[in-house]
Amino acid sequence: MTVADMIAAASRGVRRLHEDRRGNVLMLTAFALLPITFATGMGIDYSRAKRTESKLDAVADAASLAAVTQVTMEQPIGAACAAARNTFVTQTGGLDGLSLDVSKPAGLKIVITDTYATGTAAPYTCPTNPNANAAGERPLTRKAVVSYAGTSANSFAGVLGVATLAVAGTSTSQTIKAPYMDVYLALDTSQSMGLAASDEDARKLWQVTYDMNSDVPGNKRGCQFGCHVKGLHHGQWEKYSNEELANKFGIKLRVDIERIAALDMINTAQTSQDKDRFYRFGVYEFGTDLRKVQALTDDLGSVNSTVSRLTLGPNDGAVGYGDTNLAAVMDGMAAQIPESGDGTTQADARKFLFIVTDGVQDLCGGGHCMALMDPAKCETLKRDKKVTIGIVYTTYLPVKKFPADDNSTELAFEYNWLIAPLPPSRIRPALEQCASPGWMLEASDGNGIHAAMQKLFTLATQAPTIIH
């Protein structure tokens, strides 16, 4: 082969190599793999930083709330600083990859502003020493601002020289010494509240309805479930309603406990009411529909008188009131209650709706049914009007067919038919979704109902507000 031939062959080889496109995708993929890997890693780092920031925001909310509780408002402002700082520090200690120097204002800053009855406002930047103390008169309102700033460590971006991502946030909470409150009570007076309030009351009620309602042999019955009115039994009208017999023999029904608990709530408000009349109450009862029995008023003596007369609704034929239409209740209350304010004036009073219910919708389209409460019916009040919804969930005690027989475990037909198919494990989640977070309380007997209603009012009078 001549030199010319060798040169020509080499030229052809170079030309073929230049024209060959096989393997390009592999090479391009290899070149792109590195930036793709780092982009994915950066996304992971960013997501982790955002999750950390979300957790810190929640902790900052808790810290700002800790500074404005009624308890800390009774103490020197240093106690509020300590409460906020301790809450933040203890809840952020275990967050992986977080770098946040709480000893410096750049890492954690707490500013508390107290406003006094004279109208003067006194902002106070908390020192790094949690034992700092600043005494003074009790403020009328308090606002706490908790700000934080730190960094979240990167796992992937550190290779590129970006070792951390910034995390920062602010939470502001506010409360007042005695917030103006409008409390709307929606009290169940349907037949479910005609049940006995305790197992012992159920035993007594069964016995007296068996002994007192008829003198005709074979016409006796021990009635305890959904029969609080005078009914036709074996062709003869009963002499007494369950409610009449319960009152005659000192037997407590659930409606009695509901009434007593509501009266105690109102009396508590009346005791703490002063010339400014911070509290107003409106009272509604419900069964097949919602009925206003007391318009919203600050005359708590009048409210007391109204509630003291609360009894079971009628359940006789055309004027039946025994079933419960919770959808109508929520629609009606949404139409009655205006938007909630911050509680600083009566015009901007905080709005609370307290409901006593078993959580069962048993009237649908004019017919009897057994269904769960629809939580979506609560959104107009909670989301749109910022109303706090508190619910006392009155679970059923197992209703025995023969309560007077301690050895009998047989349950009443009505209980198996109406209640057993909807156990608390199904009812409770719907009520929790309807109630404001932390404002659903469960009670199965008289003592529980009473304690739950008192707790709702206590929560309302002490509840601060997260502004942002």
VOTIZA-641168 format. One record per residue (C-alpha): residue number from 1; x negated, y, z; residue in three letters. Coordinates in Angstrom, 2 decimals, decimal comma. Each point is the difference from the previous one (the first is absolute). Last residue first. Layout:
N
NUM  X  Y  Z  ALA
...
end
This chain:
468
468  51,05  35,58  62,08  HIS
467  2,46  1,39  2,56  ILE
466  -0,03  -3,07  2,25  ILE
465  2,79  0,66  2,50  THR
464  0,03  -0,64  3,74  PRO
463  2,53  -2,38  1,57  ALA
462  0,51  0,58  3,72  GLN
461  3,68  0,91  0,12  THR
460  0,89  -2,49  -2,73  ALA
459  -1,95  -2,87  1,52  LEU
458  1,73  0,53  3,33  THR
457  3,38  0,06  -1,74  PHE
456  -0,73  -3,29  -1,77  LEU
455  -1,31  -1,55  3,22  LYS
454  3,26  0,73  1,79  GLN
453  1,95  -1,68  -2,77  MET
452  -2,24  -3,08  0,15  ALA
451  0,24  -0,33  3,78  ALA
450  3,81  -0,02  -0,06  HIS
449  0,22  -2,48  -2,86  ILE
448  -2,50  -2,32  1,71  GLY
447  1,81  0,09  3,34  ASN
446  3,28  -0,83  -1,69  GLY
445  -1,27  -2,91  -2,04  ASP
444  -1,79  -0,86  -3,25  SER
443  -2,00  3,16  -0,64  ALA
442  -2,38  0,83  -2,84  GLU
441  -1,55  3,40  -0,60  LEU
440  -0,61  1,58  -3,41  MET
439  -1,79  3,38  0,20  TRP
438  -3,61  -1,05  -0,67  GLY
437  0,10  1,09  -3,63  PRO
436  3,28  1,83  -0,71  SER
435  2,88  -2,45  -0,13  ALA
434  1,42  -1,35  -3,26  CYS
433  -2,94  -2,27  -0,77  GLN
432  0,04  -1,33  3,57  GLU
431  3,73  -0,64  -0,32  LEU
430  -0,51  -2,08  -3,15  ALA
429  -2,87  -1,92  1,63  PRO
428  2,12  -0,80  3,11  ARG
427  2,99  -1,61  -1,74  ILE
426  -1,80  -2,94  -1,61  ARG
425  -2,09  -1,19  2,97  SER
424  2,92  1,00  2,24  PRO
423  2,07  -2,88  -1,44  PRO
422  2,67  0,57  -2,67  LEU
421  1,69  -3,38  -0,57  PRO
420  0,37  -0,37  3,82  ALA
419  2,16  3,11  0,36  ILE
418  3,32  -0,44  -1,80  LEU
417  0,85  -3,70  -0,22  TRP
416  -2,13  -1,44  2,79  ASN
415  0,98  2,87  2,30  TYR
414  3,66  -0,24  -0,98  GLU
413  0,05  -3,75  0,74  PHE
412  -1,34  0,61  3,50  ALA
411  -3,17  -1,87  0,93  LEU
410  -0,17  -3,43  1,65  GLU
409  -2,69  -0,16  2,68  THR
408  2,24  -1,11  2,88  SER
407  -1,61  -0,84  3,32  ASN
406  0,60  3,42  1,55  ASP
405  3,71  -0,24  -0,79  ASP
404  1,49  3,47  0,49  ALA
403  -1,44  1,12  -3,34  PRO
402  2,10  -2,56  -1,93  PHE
401  -0,38  0,82  -3,71  LYS
400  -3,34  1,61  0,65  LYS
399  -1,01  3,28  -1,62  VAL
398  -3,76  0,16  -0,52  PRO
397  -0,97  3,55  1,03  LEU
396  0,32  2,24  -2,97  TYR
395  -2,58  2,60  -0,96  THR
394  0,77  3,65  0,62  THR
393  -2,52  1,91  -2,13  TYR
392  -0,41  3,46  1,52  VAL
391  -1,00  2,12  -2,97  ILE
390  -1,83  3,33  -0,13  GLY
389  0,05  2,04  -3,20  ILE
388  -2,19  3,12  -0,12  THR
387  1,39  2,45  -2,57  VAL
386  -2,44  1,29  -2,63  LYS
385  2,92  1,08  -2,26  LYS
384  -1,15  -1,56  -3,27  ASP
383  -2,06  -2,93  1,24  ARG
382  1,68  -1,03  3,24  LYS
381  3,60  1,15  -0,53  LEU
380  0,30  -0,78  -3,70  THR
379  -2,03  -3,18  0,53  GLU
378  2,38  -1,69  2,43  CYS
377  2,36  -1,53  -2,58  LYS
376  -3,02  -1,71  -1,57  ALA
375  -0,23  -2,11  3,16  PRO
374  3,12  -2,00  -1,04  ASP
373  1,32  -1,72  3,14  MET
372  0,23  -3,75  -0,39  LEU
371  3,16  -1,78  -1,07  ALA
370  2,96  -1,90  1,43  MET
369  3,24  0,59  -1,85  CYS
368  3,61  1,00  0,59  HIS
367  1,75  1,86  -2,80  GLY
366  0,69  3,67  -0,72  GLY
365  -3,01  0,40  -2,27  GLY
364  -2,37  -1,55  2,52  CYS
363  0,67  -0,12  3,74  LEU
362  -2,31  -2,10  2,15  ASP
361  -3,26  1,95  -0,21  GLN
360  -2,11  -1,47  2,79  VAL
359  -2,70  2,01  1,76  GLY
358  1,32  -0,59  3,51  ASP
357  0,25  3,75  0,40  THR
356  -0,74  2,97  2,29  VAL
355  -1,22  2,93  -2,08  ILE
354  -2,00  3,03  1,12  PHE
353  -0,35  2,74  -2,62  LEU
352  -2,54  2,68  0,87  PHE
351  -0,39  3,50  -1,47  LYS
350  -2,72  2,38  1,12  ARG
349  1,36  3,48  0,49  ALA
348  -0,93  2,72  -2,48  ASP
347  2,96  2,29  0,78  ALA
346  -0,47  -0,89  3,68  GLN
345  -3,57  1,22  -0,18  THR
344  -3,43  -1,68  0,12  THR
343  1,43  -3,44  -0,74  GLY
342  -1,87  -0,64  -3,27  ASP
341  3,11  -0,17  -2,16  GLY
340  2,26  -2,85  -1,12  SER
339  2,21  0,29  -3,07  GLU
338  3,73  0,00  0,63  PRO
337  1,96  -2,92  1,54  ILE
336  3,64  -0,60  -0,94  GLN
335  -0,24  -1,27  -3,60  ALA
334  -2,83  -2,38  0,85  ALA
333  2,06  -1,13  3,00  MET
332  2,90  -0,95  -2,25  GLY
331  -2,15  -1,90  -2,49  ASP
330  -1,67  -1,86  2,85  MET
329  3,29  -0,97  1,66  VAL
328  1,68  -0,88  -3,30  ALA
327  -2,81  -2,46  -0,77  ALA
326  0,25  -1,36  3,53  LEU
325  3,61  -1,09  -0,47  ASN
324  0,74  -1,96  3,17  THR
323  3,11  -2,09  0,58  ASP
322  2,35  0,40  2,96  GLY
321  1,72  3,23  -0,90  TYR
320  3,36  -1,28  -1,08  GLY
319  2,71  2,65  -0,26  VAL
318  2,14  -2,04  -2,35  ALA
317  -0,33  -3,13  2,11  GLY
316  -1,01  0,77  3,58  ASP
315  -3,71  0,52  0,58  ASN
314  -0,18  3,34  1,79  PRO
313  -3,44  1,36  0,97  GLY
312  -1,68  -1,06  3,19  LEU
311  -0,46  2,71  2,60  THR
310  -1,69  3,38  0,37  LEU
309  1,70  2,17  2,62  ARG
308  -3,26  0,74  1,86  SER
307  -1,50  1,01  -3,35  VAL
306  2,38  2,93  -0,37  THR
305  -0,40  1,23  3,57  SER
304  -3,80  -0,10  -0,26  ASN
303  0,10  1,88  -3,30  VAL
302  2,07  2,73  1,67  SER
301  -2,51  0,25  2,83  GLY
300  -2,75  0,09  -2,61  LEU
299  1,24  3,29  -1,40  ASP
298  -2,87  0,31  -2,50  ASP
297  2,33  -1,16  -2,77  THR
296  0,14  -2,21  -3,09  LEU
295  3,59  -1,08  -0,58  ALA
294  1,35  -2,72  2,28  GLN
293  2,18  -2,94  -1,08  VAL
292  -1,02  -0,16  -3,65  LYS
291  1,20  -3,25  -1,55  ARG
290  -1,91  -2,31  -2,34  LEU
289  1,80  -2,88  -1,71  ASP
288  0,81  -3,68  0,46  THR
287  -1,67  0,24  3,38  GLY
286  -1,63  3,23  1,04  PHE
285  -0,18  2,56  2,77  GLU
284  -1,55  3,44  -0,33  TYR
283  -1,45  2,40  2,58  VAL
282  -1,85  3,29  -0,51  GLY
281  -2,55  1,20  2,52  PHE
280  -1,98  3,21  0,47  ARG
279  -3,17  0,40  2,04  TYR
278  -2,26  3,04  0,56  PHE
277  2,59  2,04  1,85  ARG
276  -2,16  3,11  0,52  ASP
275  1,57  0,56  3,43  LYS
274  -1,29  -3,35  1,17  ASP
273  0,69  -3,62  -0,89  GLN
272  -2,15  -2,51  1,89  SER
271  2,90  -1,39  2,02  THR
270  2,35  0,15  -2,98  GLN
269  -2,41  -2,01  -2,15  ALA
268  -0,22  -2,71  2,64  THR
267  3,78  0,11  0,38  ASN
266  0,39  -0,49  -3,76  ILE
265  -2,26  -3,05  0,00  MET
264  1,75  -1,38  3,07  ASP
263  3,36  0,47  -1,70  LEU
262  -1,24  -1,84  -3,10  ALA
261  -1,20  -2,89  2,17  ALA
260  3,34  -0,18  1,83  ILE
259  1,95  0,01  -3,28  ARG
258  -2,16  -2,67  -1,62  GLU
257  0,16  -2,08  3,16  ILE
256  3,80  0,20  -0,03  ASP
255  0,12  -0,80  -3,74  VAL
254  -2,05  -3,12  0,70  ARG
253  2,63  -1,21  2,41  LEU
252  -0,49  0,10  3,78  LYS
251  2,41  -1,98  2,14  ILE
250  1,41  1,93  2,96  GLY
249  3,13  -2,13  0,29  PHE
248  2,62  2,50  -1,21  LYS
247  -2,36  1,59  -2,54  ASN
246  -0,81  -3,39  -1,54  ALA
245  3,68  -0,94  -0,01  LEU
244  0,95  3,19  -1,81  GLU
243  -2,88  -0,44  -2,46  GLU
242  0,96  -3,59  -0,67  ASN
241  3,48  1,17  -0,90  SER
240  2,86  -0,94  2,27  TYR
239  3,36  -1,76  -0,10  LYS
238  -0,57  -2,07  -3,10  GLU
237  2,69  0,04  -2,64  TRP
236  1,71  -3,34  -0,49  GLN
235  0,29  -2,15  -3,11  GLY
234  -2,85  -2,31  0,99  HIS
233  -2,25  3,06  0,41  HIS
232  0,87  3,46  -1,28  LEU
231  -2,71  2,39  1,10  GLY
230  -0,51  2,76  2,55  LYS
229  -3,28  1,58  -0,97  VAL
228  -3,54  -1,00  1,08  HIS
227  0,06  -3,15  -2,07  CYS
226  -3,23  0,13  -2,00  GLY
225  -1,77  -2,62  2,11  PHE
224  0,86  -0,61  3,66  GLN
223  3,22  -1,95  0,27  CYS
222  0,73  -2,70  2,51  GLY
221  3,33  -1,32  -1,15  ARG
220  3,24  -0,91  1,69  LYS
219  3,03  -0,77  -2,09  ASN
218  0,13  -3,69  0,85  GLY
217  2,27  0,66  2,97  PRO
216  1,62  3,47  -0,22  VAL
215  -1,13  2,41  2,72  ASP
214  -2,20  1,92  -2,41  SER
213  -2,82  2,52  -0,07  ASN
212  -1,25  -0,19  3,57  MET
211  -1,76  -3,33  0,58  ASP
210  -1,78  -0,56  -3,29  TYR
209  -0,78  3,67  -0,51  THR
208  -1,30  0,06  3,58  VAL
207  -2,32  -2,96  -0,52  GLN
206  -1,42  1,09  -3,33  TRP
205  -0,72  3,46  1,34  LEU
204  -1,75  -1,36  3,09  LYS
203  -2,29  -2,26  -2,02  ARG
202  -0,78  2,76  -2,50  ALA
201  -0,79  2,40  2,88  ASP
200  -2,51  -2,55  1,32  GLU
199  -1,56  -0,41  -3,44  ASP
198  -0,34  3,77  -0,32  SER
197  1,66  2,99  -1,71  ALA
196  3,22  -1,79  -0,86  ALA
195  1,17  0,44  -3,56  LEU
194  2,30  2,88  -0,87  GLY
193  -2,90  1,78  -1,71  MET
192  0,34  -2,44  -2,91  SER
191  3,61  1,17  -0,34  GLN
190  -1,03  3,40  -1,34  SER
189  -0,90  2,92  2,26  THR
188  -3,53  0,51  -1,34  ASP
187  -1,49  3,34  1,02  LEU
186  -1,53  2,52  -2,39  ALA
185  -1,63  2,61  2,26  LEU
184  -1,31  3,14  -1,72  TYR
183  -2,71  1,78  1,97  VAL
182  -0,93  3,57  -0,93  ASP
181  -3,26  0,92  1,70  MET
180  -1,77  3,25  0,82  TYR
179  -3,40  -1,08  1,22  PRO
178  -0,94  0,51  3,64  ALA
177  -3,68  0,78  0,35  LYS
176  -0,68  -0,05  -3,73  ILE
175  -1,94  -2,35  -2,22  THR
174  -2,39  0,26  -2,92  GLN
173  -2,29  -2,31  -1,93  SER
172  -2,58  0,81  -2,67  THR
171  -2,20  -2,61  -1,67  SER
170  -3,04  0,74  -2,14  THR
169  -2,15  -2,09  -2,34  GLY
168  -3,47  -0,90  -1,23  ALA
167  -1,90  -2,85  -1,65  VAL
166  -3,12  0,63  -2,12  ALA
165  -1,58  -2,77  -2,06  LEU
164  -3,37  -1,49  0,86  THR
163  -3,33  -1,32  -1,40  ALA
162  0,19  1,52  -3,46  VAL
161  -3,59  -0,65  -1,18  GLY
160  0,93  -2,28  -2,87  LEU
159  -0,65  -3,13  2,06  VAL
158  2,13  1,56  2,75  GLY
157  2,96  -0,09  -2,38  ALA
156  0,48  -3,71  0,64  PHE
155  0,46  -0,36  3,76  SER
154  1,06  3,52  0,91  ASN
153  0,17  1,28  3,60  ALA
152  3,02  2,11  0,98  SER
151  -0,72  3,54  1,10  THR
150  1,28  2,44  2,60  GLY
149  2,46  2,81  0,59  ALA
148  2,73  0,34  2,62  TYR
147  2,68  2,54  0,86  SER
146  2,50  -0,16  2,88  VAL
145  2,42  2,94  0,29  VAL
144  2,15  0,17  3,14  ALA
143  3,00  2,30  0,38  LYS
142  1,62  0,72  3,36  ARG
141  3,23  1,76  0,89  THR
140  1,37  1,58  3,18  LEU
139  -3,35  -0,17  1,77  PRO
138  -0,40  -0,97  3,68  ARG
137  -1,99  2,63  1,85  GLU
136  -3,78  -0,21  0,00  GLY
135  -2,98  -2,26  0,55  ALA
134  -2,87  -0,56  -2,40  ALA
133  -1,99  -3,15  0,58  ASN
132  -2,78  -1,64  -1,93  ALA
131  -0,35  -3,67  0,84  ASN
130  -0,02  -1,01  -3,67  PRO
129  -3,30  1,85  -0,56  ASN
128  -0,15  0,70  -3,73  THR
127  1,93  3,19  0,64  PRO
126  3,61  0,34  -1,10  CYS
125  0,78  3,07  -2,04  THR
124  2,73  1,91  1,79  TYR
123  2,65  2,13  -1,67  PRO
122  2,03  2,20  2,39  ALA
121  3,30  1,28  -1,37  ALA
120  1,95  2,77  1,71  THR
119  3,77  -0,10  -0,36  GLY
118  0,71  0,83  3,64  THR
117  1,37  -3,53  0,48  ALA
116  -3,41  -1,39  -0,83  TYR
115  -1,54  -1,40  -3,17  THR
114  -2,82  -2,52  0,29  ASP
113  -2,34  -0,68  -2,91  THR
112  -2,25  -3,05  0,12  ILE
111  -2,95  -0,40  -2,37  VAL
110  -1,80  -3,32  -0,25  ILE
109  -3,01  -0,42  -2,28  LYS
108  -1,70  -3,29  -0,75  LEU
107  -2,99  -0,50  -2,30  GLY
106  -0,95  3,60  -0,80  ALA
105  0,97  0,93  3,55  PRO
104  -2,85  -2,20  1,26  LYS
103  0,08  -2,86  2,51  SER
102  2,44  -1,93  -2,18  VAL
101  -2,78  -0,77  -2,49  ASP
100  1,69  -2,07  -2,71  LEU
99  -1,68  -2,74  -2,01  SER
98  2,42  -2,73  -1,00  LEU
97  -1,30  -3,18  -1,64  GLY
96  2,21  -2,28  2,06  ASP
95  2,71  1,57  2,18  LEU
94  -0,30  -1,35  3,53  GLY
93  -0,49  3,22  1,95  GLY
92  2,80  1,90  -1,67  THR
91  2,82  -0,76  2,44  GLN
90  -1,94  0,75  3,20  THR
89  -1,37  3,28  -1,34  VAL
88  3,29  1,41  -1,27  PHE
87  2,06  -0,81  3,09  THR
86  -2,78  1,18  2,32  ASN
85  -0,25  3,31  -1,86  ARG
84  3,73  0,70  0,02  ALA
83  0,47  -0,91  3,66  ALA
82  -3,14  1,89  1,05  ALA
81  1,08  3,16  -1,77  CYS
80  3,48  -0,28  1,52  ALA
79  -1,54  -0,45  3,45  ALA
78  -2,15  3,09  -0,60  GLY
77  3,20  1,96  -0,56  ILE
76  0,90  -0,24  3,65  PRO
75  2,88  -2,38  0,72  GLN
74  3,80  0,19  -0,40  GLU
73  -0,40  0,21  -3,78  MET
72  -1,98  -3,26  0,19  THR
71  3,04  -1,86  1,36  VAL
70  2,44  1,52  -2,50  GLN
69  -2,15  -1,34  -2,81  THR
68  -1,88  2,48  -2,19  VAL
67  -3,61  -1,21  0,14  ALA
66  0,83  -3,67  -0,58  ALA
65  1,90  0,94  -3,16  LEU
64  -3,15  1,56  -1,47  SER
63  -1,96  -3,17  0,77  ALA
62  2,63  -2,35  -1,44  ALA
61  0,15  2,01  -3,21  ASP
60  -3,82  0,03  -0,16  ALA
59  0,04  -3,79  0,36  VAL
58  2,44  -0,28  -2,91  ALA
57  -2,17  2,30  -2,11  ASP
56  -3,07  -2,05  0,94  LEU
55  1,67  -3,16  -1,26  LYS
54  0,86  1,71  -3,28  SER
53  -3,59  1,27  -0,28  GLU
52  -1,37  -3,51  0,47  THR
51  2,30  -1,28  -2,71  ARG
50  -1,15  2,84  -2,25  LYS
49  -3,66  -0,82  0,64  ALA
48  0,66  -3,67  -0,78  ARG
47  1,69  0,91  -3,26  SER
46  -2,91  2,26  -0,98  TYR
45  -2,58  -2,70  0,73  ASP
44  1,95  -2,57  -2,02  ILE
43  0,37  2,43  -2,90  GLY
42  -3,72  0,78  0,17  MET
41  -0,71  -3,72  -0,23  GLY
40  2,18  -0,34  -3,07  THR
39  -1,79  2,93  -1,65  ALA
38  -3,39  -1,49  0,99  PHE
37  0,82  -3,33  -1,60  THR
36  1,37  1,66  -3,14  ILE
35  -3,14  2,16  -0,25  PRO
34  -2,23  -3,13  0,15  LEU
33  2,06  -2,21  -2,26  LEU
32  0,07  2,43  -2,90  ALA
31  -3,55  -0,85  -1,34  PHE
30  0,63  -3,71  0,39  ALA
29  3,37  0,32  -1,68  THR
28  -1,60  1,84  -2,90  LEU
27  -2,61  -2,77  -0,33  MET
26  2,62  -2,73  0,05  LEU
25  2,17  1,82  -2,48  VAL
24  -2,96  0,46  -2,34  ASN
23  -0,86  -3,73  -0,08  GLY
22  0,40  -0,39  -3,82  ARG
21  -0,31  3,22  -1,99  ARG
20  -2,78  -1,11  -2,47  ASP
19  -0,72  2,77  -2,53  GLU
18  -3,21  1,17  1,63  HIS
17  -1,27  -3,53  0,45  LEU
16  0,74  -0,76  -3,67  ARG
15  -1,88  3,15  -1,10  ARG
14  -2,98  -0,83  2,20  VAL
13  -0,13  -3,50  -1,45  GLY
12  0,28  1,28  -3,59  ARG
11  -2,85  2,42  0,62  SER
10  -2,15  -2,77  1,44  ALA
9  0,64  -2,17  -3,05  ALA
8  -0,93  2,88  -2,35  ALA
7  -3,22  0,70  1,91  ILE
6  -0,94  -3,67  -0,06  MET
5  0,68  -0,21  -3,73  ASP
4  -2,13  3,08  -0,63  ALA
3  -2,79  -1,52  2,08  VAL
2  0,15  -3,05  -2,18  THR
1  1,37  -3,36  1,04  MET
end
